[in-house]
């Protein structure tokens, strides 16, 4: 899900962005128009992962340099967002520019929550009543600077928002990677159609291109995406648009097919993209493309390198491919389907408890002072990807290393290759 913060200049958008993100990402100042580009980050609230975007202030009538580009970038964010936080200045009251932004929201038929900001002082709250003319949208009084009302705002924004789950009617496979690794070539081979333009020029693909096929009894949708670069390497204009579309394709994917260039080994950008896949909890397989250009010794080294550098995605399947020789192209879809089926797999409680009784008896969680966590039961509470709930006393004392041990027990006993796993610890007691 993509959520964008929009509004006229200097209403506090960047302050709210930093507050929700939990770190200082956007530059904040009293100078109107400080934020010019769309700035995005991956964040999480109450277990829901989403992309948060900060935008420049919208002022279509301004004659300042960059303003037309700023407005254009904000419009792209509005169009591509699932939900909007429309920020206004409660201290100043309703401004004609607020109506300009409101009209853009209406024109694009978007859902928005109005954040009435800067209500730091008791005597400023009466200005909030001016915004009642926007009654078609819910509103929340906030002070981004003092962290007032932000939780209530997020609750309203996230209401009726669901974590991504498989639809069951179609398996969506997003092909991702940095520019010029062979994504479009692989896409064309998988679809047996030259839908994507292939060239040696990085960045040839600028939009997400999809294609549907039938594979045995399953419907498959392939999505070819633009190459993802680091934030600082993304150019203004159309490439930023492409980047947001690509990130949304990853979020909506049932399985991501991450393509690496075998000649380059593993780049920092490969790890950046894989980290994004991990943050959004998407299942994944890796294709080592252009493998025909490497000797066998180099291939062995590359596999070892993947195990080391991609340890944040355990049990990830790796396939050696060559778009030129068509090596192992036929293995991609079956492997992706297997990973997808792993992601929607349910393990019954009896088998889970049987597995963990043995695991916990062999290794107990560490004590802290005179308190010792005790785990009573485990159950699977979701799929797509799989999530497991542990009932325990003193669950807040369970060390991350023991949580990793428990995840390893799940993976050792049940096949979840290519799938992220989430663990949830709740208060429990022995009956």
N, C-alpha and C positions, 0 to 999 in steps of 0.2 A: 504494500500500500504506500502511496505517495501523498504526503501532506505538505502543503506549501503555506507559508506565512506571507500575506500580501497586505498592501495598504499604501497610503500616500507617504511621502518622505517624512522621516524623523518622528514616527509614532512609537518607536521602540521595538521594531520587528527583530533586529539583531540581538537585542537584550533578551527577548523571549526565546529566540532560537538557541542562544547559548545556555539559557536556563534549562530548556527541555533536553538539549544534547548533553548537559552535565559538564561541559567544558567550554573554554573561551575559543571559539572557532571564528566567528564573524567579528570584524572590527566594530567597536562601538564608540561613537562620539556624538557631540551635540551639533555637529555640522550636517546640515541637510544633504542627503544624497551620498553619504559615505559608502554605502553598499551599492555597487554597480552591477555585479554579476550575480547569477544564481549560485548559491553555495549550498551544497548538500552534505548530509551525513547520515549514516545508518545508526539508528538508535532503537530503544526498546522501552515499552511502558506496560507494566503488568503482564509480561509474557508475550506481548504482541510486538513483533519486529516491524519497523516501517522506515521509509526514507523521508527525512525532514529537509525541507528546502527553504532557505532564506532568500528573499528577493529584494531588488532595489525598489525605492519608492516610485509609485506610479503618478506621473504628472504629464498628461498628454499635451498640455498647452505650454509647457516650459520650453524656453529657447536655449537652455544651457546645453553645452556640448555633452555628448554621451546620452542625453536624456531619451532620445528616440530608441537607442540601443537598449537602455535600461528597461524602458517600457516593453520593448519587444521580448526581452528575456523574461519579464514578469508574465507576459501573455502566454508564452510557451509553458511556463510553470502552471498557470491556471488551467490550460487545456489538458495538460498531462497529469494533473493531480486527481486523486480520488476524493479528497476532501480539502477544504480551505479554512485557514484561520484568518479572518478579516480583522485586521488590527486598526483601532482608532484611538485618538487621544482624548481621554475622558476629561482631562484638565482644561483643554481648549474648547471642547464641545464639537458639535457637528461642523464640518468644513465642506465647502463645495467640492473639493477634491475627493472627499469620501464618497460623494454621490457618483463621481466618475468611476471609481473602483467598483462601487455597487452595481453600476450598469454593466460593467465588464463581466461580473459574476453572473448576473441575470442573463446576459447575452449568450454565455457559454453553458447555461443550465447546470451550474455547479452547486453542490451543497457547501454551506459555509457556517461557521460559528463566529460570531462577532466577539472579539476580545477588546473590552473597553479598558484601555491601559492608563497608567499613571494616576490611578486613584490612590495616591499615597497619603493624602490628607483628607481628613473627615469633611472639610468644607468643600471639597472638589467633587464629591459623589453626586451632588444634585445635577451636574452636567450630564450624567449618564442618561437622564430622562430624555435628552434631545435625540437620542438614537432610537427612540421608540418607533420612529417612522420606518425603521427597517424591521418591522414586526414579523416579516416572513421568515426571519432567521432567529435562532436562539442566541442569547448574548450572555457573557460572563464578565463580571467586574474583576479586573486583575491589576496587580502591580508586578510587572516582570522583574523590576529591580529589587523589590523587597520580597519576592516569591509569595505574593498573596494571590489566591484564586487560581494558580496554575494547575493544581491537581484537579479542581472542579472543571477547568477548561478542558483538560485532557480526557476526563471522564465523558464529557459531552461529545468531544471529537471522536472518541473511540467507541461510542455507543453504536451498537448494531454492526460493529466491525468484527469480522471473524478472521482467525488465522487461516492461512491458505491450506486447503485440503484438497485431495484429489477428487475430481468430479466423477470418475468412473466411466465416462462415455468416451473420453479421448485422453491419450497420454501426450503431454506437451514436452518436447525435447528442445531446449534452447542451446544453440551452439555458440559458445563464448570463447574469448581469448583476446590477446593484444593484437594490434593491427598486423596484417600480412603473415599470419601463421598458417593460412590455408583453410579458413573457416568456410568461405564460399565454395571452394573446390570440393570439400567434403560434403557440404550441403547439396551441391549439384549431383554428386555421385549417389548420395542417399536417396534423393528424390528422382534420380534418372531424368533430370530436366535441367536445362541451363537457365534457371530462374535468376541466379545471382551473377552479376558481372564479376569476372575474375581478371585481375591484373597484378603486376608487380608493384604497383603504387600503393603504399599504406593508406588506409582510410577510404578505399574505393567504395565499400559498403557504408552508407550513412543512415539507413533506416532498417528497422527490423522487417524481414521478409519471411512469410510463412508459407507452408505447403503441406497439404494433407495427403496421406497414403493409407491404404489398408495393408496390415501385416498379419497374416493368418486371420484370427478372429478379432483383431484389435485395430482401432483407429489411432493413427499416429499423426501428430502435428509437429513438423520440424520448423524451427524458428532460427533463421540466420540473422545475426546481430552485427552491429558496427563494433569495431575493435575498441576495447576499453583502455584508456590511458590513465595515468595518474592525474589527479585534479589539477596540478600545476602545469601539466602538459596539454590540457584541453584548450583548444582555441575557442575564441568567441564565436557566437553565431551558430551556424548549422551544426558544428561538431558538438556543442553543448546540448543541443536538442537531441542529437543521436545518442549521446551518453545517457541521458535520462531515459530514453526509450529502451536502451539496452538494459539498464538497471531494472526497469519495470519488467522486461522479458525474463530476467533471472528470477525475480520475485514470483512471477506467475508460473514458472516452469515446474513440471513434475520431476524432471531430471535435467541437470545441466551437463552438457558435454563440453568439458574444458579442453581446448586444443593447445598443445605446446609445440614449439619448434625444436626438434631434436638437435639441430645444429647449434642452437644458442644455449643449450643446457636449460637451466631454470633461471629466469630473470626475476628481478624484484617486482616487476609488473605482474608476472604470473602469480606470485604469492599474494599480491594486492587483490587480484581478481578472486583467487581461491578464498581469501579471507572474507571477501564480500559474500561469496556463496555460503560460507560457514555461518556468517552473521545472520543471514536470512534462512538458515536451516534448510537448505535445499539439497536433495540427493545429487550425487555427482559421479561421473566417470571421467577418466583422463585419456586423451588420445595423444600419443607421441608421434606427431606427423613428420613427414620428410625423413623417415627412418632409413630409407634406401640410400641416403647419403652418408650413413655412419657405418663403421666397422663393428663387428660383433663385440669386440672388447669395449668399445665406447658405449654400446647399448647396455652392457652389464653395469658399467659405471653409472649410467643415467638412471637405471632402476634403483640402485642404491641411493643415489642423490634424491630421488623422489621420496623414498621412504623416510629420509632424514628431514627434508624441507617441508613435506606435506604431512607431517605427523599430527597436525591439527585437524586433519580429515582422516581418521583411522579406516583401515580396510578398504581404501578406495581402489576400484578396479583400474588397471592400466592396459591399454591396447596399443601395440605398435602399428602405425598406419603409414601409408604413402598414397597421396592423392594421384601421383603420377603413375605408379604401377598398380594401383587399386588394392594394395596389400591390406588384408584383414577388414576391408570395408563391410563385408557381410557379417562380421562379428559385432558391429556397433549396436544395431537395433536389438538383437537378442540380449546383449549385456545391459543395455539401458532398460529394457522391459524387466529383466531380473531385478535390477536395483529399484525400479518403481514398485514392483510387487513386494520387495523387502520393506519398502517405506510404508505400505499399507497393511503389513502383516500384524496379526494379533496373536499374542501368546496368552494361553489361559492361565488363570491365577494359580491353579494347582501346580503346573509345570514351573512357573516362576518361583513360587515359594519353595518347591523342592530343590531348585537350583541354589537359592540363596540361603537356605538353612545350612547347607554344606559350606558355602562360601563364607558365611558369617562365623560359623563354628571354627573355621581355619584361621580367620583373622578378624578380631574384634576392632571396632573404632577406638581410637585413643581417648583416654580420659583427660580432663582438664580440671585440675584441683581435685575436689571430691565428687565431681560430676562426670558420669560416663553415659554417652549416648547408647541407647538400646533400640535396635530395629526390630519391629514386631512382624511386619508384613510388607509385601510389594504387590502392586497391581499396575496394569497398563491402562492409562487414562486417555490416550489418544493415539491416532495414527497420522501419517502424512505430515511430518515425520513422526516416528514412534516416541512416545513419552511414558515414563514410568514413575509411579508415585510410591514413596517409602514412608511408612508410618513409624515414628520414632519418638522417644523421649530425648530432650536436650538436642534436638535436631540441628539447632544453630551452632553447635559445637563440632559438628562433623567436618573434618579437614578435607580440603579439596583433593588431596592425594588418596583419601579413602573413597571419595566419590568416583575418582578415576578408576580405582580398584573395582568398584561395583559395576561401572560401565564395562570394564574389561570382562567381567564375569558374564554379563549379558551377551557381549559379542562372542565370547568363547563357546557359549552354549546354544546360541541361536544366530542364524545367518542374517546379519544386518549390514552386509558389505555395501559400501557406497552411500550409506545413510547416516545422517547425524542422529544422535540420540539425546533427548533431554531428560534430566532427572529432577524430580520435584520431591522435596522433603517437607512433611507436615507433622504436626503434633499428633501423637497417638498414645495409647495406653494399653496395657495388657488386660485382657478380659478374663 
